[in-house]
Amino acid sequence: MTDAQIKLKRTDSILAELIPEALSQLNDNRLHELDIIEVRCSRGRDDAKVYVDPSYFSDEEKRVYLKQLKKARPIIEDYCKKDQGWFRCPKLVFEFDEHLKQAQNIDELFKKIANR
């Protein structure tokens, strides 16, 4: 693993710890219940995708939460920047993680194929 990859992973893990802390500091109690699954920074650490657990939310609720997170993004970025003493923080993009749902669908397809 190269030094750049190590720095990228370190930034990912730091953001994964800081974002839930920042969410808990916000006045909107609904955002306190969100679970952050993973954070992935781009190669240049300019952008970061934040994956949120979609388990308990309907499609309408997901849309509302994404809208709230988009509004809170500058506050969260500022919190991370100040906490770590960074000059700038990666631009955060929030998404609900659909990988687990896709994996479950693939498993169901394999079961159907095995039953035939």
Secondary structure, DSSP 4 states (H G I P E B T S, - for coil): --HHHHHHHHHHHHHHHHHHHHHHHSS-GGGGG--EEEEEE-TTSSEEEEEE--TT--HHHHHHHHHHHHHHHHHHHHHHHHHHT-S--PEEEEEE--HHHHHHHHHHHHHHHHH-
